[in-house]
């Protein structure tokens, strides 16, 4: 189980617009975490796991790293295919770019997902499995 992860973005306002939209589509929330970052997760009552998103350079970055240089992949759980579609539509309407339209994925069993690139080129996915993917 993931406790948290994080990504660095080049423009916090663009990222906030994008992640606010996809959070709403997935029934999640964003929360300010200071002037240079925000959190993406379930709720204040269930704060973990979360995704930290900000413009600060992490102390653990290797020399030469920058936002979008090392593409990250994050997959969010969706309740059903309709929520995967809502995520995809919200992302494209808020500076996201298509990286795999909603649909089943060959070789993944009962799996339905959609992939988008966020404004910095990180691969962001929403997916559902099992009965929700039928």
For each residue, the residues with C-beta under 8 A, 3 or more apart:
1: 49
2: 5 49
3: 48 49
4: 48 49 50 51 52
5: 2 49 51 52 72 74
6: 51 52 53 54 58
7: 51 52 53 67 72 74 118 120 122
8: 54 55 56 57 58 61 66 67 120
9: 12 14 15 53 54 55 67 118 119 120
10: 55 66 67 68 119 120
11: 14 15 55 119
12: 9 15 16 36 37 38 53 54 55
13: 16 17
14: 9 11 17 18 95 119
15: 9 11 12 18 19 53 118 119 120
16: 12 13 19 20 30 38 53
17: 13 14 20 21 94 95
18: 14 15 21 22 91 94 95 96 118 119
19: 15 16 22 23 30 38 40 53 118
20: 16 17 23 24 30 94
21: 17 18 24 25 90 91 93 94
22: 18 19 25 26 76 87 90 91 94 96 116 124 126
23: 19 20 26 28 29 30 40
24: 20 21 27 28 90
25: 21 22 83 86 87 89 90 91 126
26: 22 23 76 77 78 83 86 87 126
27: 24 79 83
28: 23 24 40 41 42 76
29: 23 40 41 42 43 44
30: 16 19 20 23 38 39 40
31: 38 39 41 44
32: 38
33: 37 38 39 52 54
34: 37 54
35:
36: 12 54 55 56
37: 12 33 34 52 53 54 55 56
38: 12 16 19 30 31 32 33 53 54
39: 30 31 33 47 50 51 52 53
40: 19 23 28 29 30 50 51 53
41: 28 29 31 46 47 48 49 50 51
42: 28 29 45 46 47
43: 29 46 47
44: 29 31 47
45: 42
46: 41 42 43
47: 39 41 42 43 44 50
48: 3 4 41
49: 1 2 3 4 5 41
50: 4 39 40 41 47
51: 4 5 6 7 39 40 41 74
52: 4 5 6 7 33 37 39
53: 6 7 9 12 15 16 19 37 38 39 40
54: 6 8 9 12 33 34 36 37 38
55: 8 9 10 11 12 36 37 67
56: 8 36 37
57: 8 61 65
58: 6 8 61
59:
60:
61: 8 57 58 65
62: 65
63:
64: 69
65: 57 61 62 69 70
66: 8 10 69
67: 7 8 9 10 55 120
68: 10 71 120 121 122
69: 64 65 66
70: 65
71: 68 121 122 123
72: 5 7 122 123
73: 122 123 124 125
74: 5 7 51 122 123 124 125
75: 113 125 126 127
76: 22 26 28 87 124 125 126 127
77: 26 126 127 128
78: 26 81 83 84 87 126 127 128 132
79: 27 83 128 132
80: 83 84 128 132
81: 78 84 85 102 112 128 132 133
82: 85 86
83: 25 26 27 78 79 80 86 87 126 128
84: 78 80 81 87 88 102 112 113 114 126 127 128
85: 81 82 88 89 102 114
86: 25 26 82 83 89 90
87: 22 25 26 76 78 83 84 90 91 114 116 126
88: 84 85 91 92 101 102 114 116 126
89: 25 85 86 92 93
90: 21 22 24 25 86 87 93 94 96
91: 18 21 22 25 87 88 94 96 116 118 124
92: 88 89 96 97 98 116
93: 21 89 90 96
94: 17 18 20 21 22 90 91
95: 14 17 18 118 119
96: 18 22 90 91 92 93 116 117 118 119 124
97: 92 116 117
98: 92 101 115 116 117
99: 115 116 117 123
100: 103 113 114 115 116 125
101: 88 98 114
102: 81 84 85 88 112 113 114
103: 100 112 113 114
104: 108 111 112 133
105: 108 111 112 113
106:
107:
108: 104 105 111
109: 129
110: 129 130 131 133 134
111: 104 105 108 127 128 129 133
112: 81 84 102 103 104 105 127 128 129 132 133
113: 75 84 100 102 103 105 125 126 127 128
114: 84 85 87 88 100 101 102 103 125 126 127
115: 98 99 100 123 124 125
116: 22 87 88 91 92 96 97 98 99 100 123 124 125
117: 96 97 98 99 121 122 123 124
118: 7 9 15 18 19 91 95 96 121 122 124
119: 9 10 11 14 15 18 95 96
120: 7 8 9 10 15 67 68
121: 68 71 117 118
122: 7 68 71 72 73 74 117 118
123: 71 72 73 74 99 115 116 117
124: 22 73 74 76 91 96 115 116 117 118
125: 73 74 75 76 100 113 114 115 116
126: 22 25 26 75 76 77 78 83 84 87 88 113 114
127: 75 76 77 78 84 111 112 113 114 133
128: 77 78 79 80 81 83 84 111 112 113 132 133
129: 109 110 111 112 132 133
130: 110 133 134
131: 110 134
132: 78 79 80 81 112 128 129
133: 81 104 110 111 112 127 128 129 130
134: 110 130 131
